[in-house]
Amino acid sequence: MKYELTSRSALILIVFAQFLGTSLWFAANAVAPEISQILNNTGILASITSAVQFGFILGTMIFAVFSIPDRFSPSNVFFYSSILAAGFNLLIVTLPMDLSMVLSCRFMVGFFLAGIYPVGMKIAADYFQKGLGAALGLLVGALVLGTAFPHLLKGLELDFSWKRVLWFTSGLALLGGFIIGFFVPDGPFHKINPKFDLSLLPKLAKVKALVSAASGYFGHMWELYAFWAFVPILISFLSGNDKPGGSESLLSFFVIGSGAISCAVGGWIAQQVGSRKVAEVALTGSGICCVLLVFVSGMPNWVWIGLLLIWGSLISADSPQFSTLVAQSVPAEYRGTALTLVNSIGFAISILSIQLAQFLLKWTQINHVLALLVLGPIIGLFLFRFYDRN
């Protein structure tokens, strides 16, 4: 049985559930060294990360093509997706270990995360006509914190086995699904679009405000997940260690998790100056951090740690504001479809940057590789402004 909620109460529950559900995203990344050792296969980090991204891309594309978040109750979609994502995460623990099984399970986790992350934003948007930027700032902040959480578990060195990390994150996702499924009804501004319309996606592609917001988001996505995926390796390189350990994992948590604070603060600032301004400043700042990364190797620890914390904050802060602009660019009955479509394309772009980074690591150092992520902010900012003027 679901209860009537105020928008504030609903947002608190959605944010908490989003944090719990998205803890699945990088759960396998946090235990990738252990899995690599069991499989006697080094260098699987990019493959594990990309498997989730591929699954998420396919999931969001199917959700968008069939307008699932708009044709059905988004709360129910979130609930069932959480159960299925948690289940596939647990199969890694219960099935005989081999690389194809791990990648297949992570692919399916990503597929059903499509019913958690963008659908969570859709649910929040259905509770807010005003203040959406602040609401999504908290919501995406929960995603960022959920992404960072497995690094905290590993960094605290609580003698958790890799299996316990996967069991624990699956339990969190189940709890998040039950919170939404039983306590958060569809919002008062939710509008059902019962029709299946294959021409909807081409129609949305002609909305210039949507294309502008999506372009900025795509530039942001070229940078974001490649940075997150390689943060432990980058920290090990800058600290002079051969491979990530407990201290590197703990610092990875703070670097990634700093984005949770910036998303929330950026959402509050967006209420004063607008989502567009916050998104532009954050994307510009993260691009500058890409370039500065080339110069911090060999410097005192406080210099590069400070840079990574600033970068971790800026690289996340624009995401909820671009998503706000996407949600505001289309009628309410198409909002879920637009959000999932933009997410799908954005995560496809993230796979390209992750794989390119993995390839370039064979030829050059990690700080030089990640400095090339500046291409995303440059192109994203140009297209964001170009389409906004036309």
N, C-alpha and C positions, 0 to 999 in steps of 0.2 A: 504493500500500500504506500502510495506517495503522498506527500503533504504539500499544502500551499506554502510557498516560501516568499519572503521579500527578496528583492534583487541582491541585496547585500549578503543575506544568509545563503542564497543559492551560490553566489560567487565564492564564498568561503569553502563550501563543500566541493564545488567544481575544481577550484585550485588545488585542494588537498587530494582529490581523486586523480587529477591530472599528474600531480607529482608522483603518486603511487604507481599509476599505470605506465608512465614513461620511464620509470626506473629500469624497465626491461630493455631499453634502447641500447645501452652500452654495457649491459650486464656481462655479456660474453667478452667484450673488450677488456674488462677489468681482470678477467681470469685467462686471457689469451696466452700468457706465458706458460701457465700450467697445461692448458690444452695443447699447446705446441709441443711441450715436453712429452706428453702422453702419446701424441701422434708422431713424434720424432720428425716434425715438420716445422721449420722456422719460417718466419716471414708470412704468417697467415693473418696478421692483423688487418691488412687492407681487404683481404677476402672476406673475413668475418664482418667487417664494417659494411662492405659493399653488398653482402648478401642481405643484410637488414634493409639497406637503402633500396635495392632492387625490389624486395618484397613490398616495401612501403610505396614505391612508385606504381607497381602493378595494382596494389590495393586501392590507392587513391584514384588511379585512373578508372578502375572499375566502379568505385563509389561515385565518381564524377559522371561517367558516361550514363550510368543508370540512376543518377540523382538520388542515391540512397539516403543521404542525410536530409533531403528535402521531401522525399516521398514517404518516409517512415519516421517514427518517433526517434529523434537523435539520442534520447536517453536510453532507449532500448538498444540502439546500435552500439553505443558506448559499452553497455553492460555485457552484451554477448561477445563483443570484440575483446574485452578485457579477459573474459574467461578463456577464449580460444588462444589469445596471445600468451597467457600464462601457461596454458597446457603445452603448447609447442616449446616454450622455454624449458619446461621440466623434462621433455623427452630427451634432451641432451644428457640429462643425468641418468635416465632410466634405460635408454637404448644402448646397445653395444657401440663403443666409440669408434668412429671413423670420420674422415674429413667431409665426405659427401653428406653424412647424416647431420653433422654439425651445421654445415652451410644450408642444408634444406630446412632444418628447424629454425635457424635464424632468419631465413627467407620468409617463413610463415609467420614468425613473430613480427617482422616488418609489415607483412601484408595486413595483419589485424591491428597493428598500431595505427593504420589508416582510419580505423574506427574509433581511435582514442584521441589523438592529437588534434586533427582538424575538426573532428566532430565535437570535441570539448570546446573549441573556439566557437563553433556554431551554437552550442547550447548557451554559452555565455552571451553571445551576440543577441540571442532571443530574449535575454533578460534586460538588455540595455539599449535604449534609443540614444541616450546621451551618456558621455563618459566611457564610451567603448574602448578608447585608447588606454585608459587607466585599468579597465577590467582585463583587457588582453595582456597588458603589461604584467599583471599578477599571474595570469594564466600561463603565459610563455615563460615567466620566471620559474613557475613550478616545473615546466618541462626541462629547463636548464638545470635546476637543482636535482631533478630526477636523473638526468643524464650524468651529473657529477657524482651522484650518491654511491655507485659501485666502487669508485676510486677511493671514497672515504672508507668504505668497509675494508678494502685492501690495505689502505695506508695506515689504519689504526693497528694493523697486525694483531688482530684479536684471535689468531689461530683458527680463522675460518677456512675450511677447505673450499676449493672452487665449487664443489657441489652445494655447499651450504649457501654460497653467494647466489647461486641460481635458484635454489629453493626459496630463499628469503625474498628475492625480487619478484618471483612468481606469486608468493603470498601477498606482497604489497599490491601487485596488479589486481589480484582477485578482490582484495579489500576495496580498492578504488572503484572497480566495476560495481560492487554491491552498493557502495555509497550512492553512485549515480542511479543505478537501477531501481533502488528502493526508496530513496529519499529526495531525488531531484526530478520533478516533473518537467515536461517541456515548457519553455518560457512563455510569458504572456504575449510576446511579439513573434512567436513562431507561426509561420504560415506554411501550410502544406501545399506542395506542388504535386498533385496526384498523377500527372501525365508523364509518360516516358516520351521524350522528344529528342530524337537524334540530331536535330538541327540546333539544339540549344548551345552546344559548345562553339560552333561557328558564329553564332549570334553574339556570344559573350566576347569572342575574340575581336569584335568590332567596337566594343565599348572602350573608348580611348582612356577614360579614367582608370579602368581596370588594367589595361595594357601598361599604363604608366606605373601604377603601383606594383604590378607583377614584375616589371623590368627591374625596378630597384630591388625587389625581393630576390630575383634571380642572381643579381650581382652579389648580394649578401650570402646566398647559399653556395656560390662558388667558393667562398672563403670559409664559411662557418664549420662545416663538418670535417673538412680536411684539417683545419686547425685542431678541432676537438680530438680527432682520431690520432693525431701525431703529437699531441701535447706531452705525453709521458716520454716519448723518444726525444723530443726537443729539449725537455728539462734534463734528461740524462746527458745529452750532448753538451749543453751549456754548463752543467755542473761537473763534467769530466768523468762521468761514470760509464761503464760499458753497457749496462742495461738498467731499466727502471726497477727500483726497489720500493720499500715502504715509504721512505721520505719523498721520493718522486711521485708516488701515487697520492700522498697527502697534499703535496703542492699542486698536483693536477686537479684535485678536488677544489682547491681554493681558486685556481685560475679559471676553471670552467664555471664553478659555482658563483664567482663574482658577478657573472652575467645575470643571475637571479635578482640581485639587488639592483643592478642597473636597469633591468626591465621594469621593475616596480617603480623606481625613481623616474625613469623615462616616461612611464605612463602618467605619473603625476605632473611632470613638466608639460606633457602633451596637452593636458587640460588647460594649461595657461597659454601655450604658444602654438599648439596644433601638432598633429601627428607628422605632417610633412617635414616640418623643421627638425624635429627630434630625429627622424629617420635619416635625413640628409647629414646632420652633424655626426651621428654615430657611424654611418657608413664611411664618411670622409675620414674620421678619426681612426677607424680600424684599418683603413687603407694606408694611412701614414705609419701605423704600427708595423705593417708588413714590411715597409721599406726600412724602418729603423732596426728591424731584426738582423739585418746584414751586419750592423756595426757593433752589436753588443757582445759578440763572441770574445771571450778572454777578459771581459770587464769584470769588476767586482760583482759578487752575487746579487747585491741589493739592486744593482742597475738592471740586470736582465729579469730579475724576479718582479721588480716594479713595472717594467715594460709588459711582461706577460699578464700581470694582474690588470693593468689598464686595457690591454688588448682584449682580455677575456671579458671585461665589462662592456667595452664598446662594440665588440663583435656580435653581442646578443641583443643590445638595446634597440636596434632598429627593427628587429623581427616583428614584435607585436604591433609596431606602428605601421609597417607595410601591410600586415594582415588587417589592421583596422581600415586602412585605405582600400584594400581589396573588398572587405565586407561592406563598406559604405558606397562602393561604386556600382552596386547592382541592387535590384529590388530584393526584398526580404525572402521571397519564395525561391530565389536562386542563390542565396547567400552560401548555403552549404556546398552546393556544386562548385561555385567560384573558388571557395577556400580550398576544397580538395583538389581541384584542377591545378591551381597555382602551386599547391604543395607538391603535387605529382611531378610537374615540370621542374620545380626547384630542386627536388631531391635527385632527379635524373642528372641535373647539372652537378650536384655534389659528388655523384659517383665518378664523373669525368675528372674532377679535380683530385679526388682521392687516388684514383688509379694513376693519374699523371704524376702525382707526388711520389707514389710508390715506385714508379718507373724511374723517375729522375734521381731517386736516392741511390741508384746504382752508379751514378756518375758524379754526384756532387753532395755537399753537406746539407743536413736537414734545414739549417737556418736559411740557406740560399734557396732551397726548394720552396719553403713556406713563404719566402719573400715574394715569389711569383704570384701568390694569391692576390696581390694588389690589382691584378687585371680585373677581378670581379668588381671591386668597388668603383674602379675607373669607368668600366663599361656600364655598370648598373646606374651610376649617377648620371652619366650622359643620356642614356635612354629614358631614365625617369623624368628628367627635365624636358627632353625632346618631345615625348608623347604628351606631357602635361601642357605644353605650349600649343599643341596642334588640336 
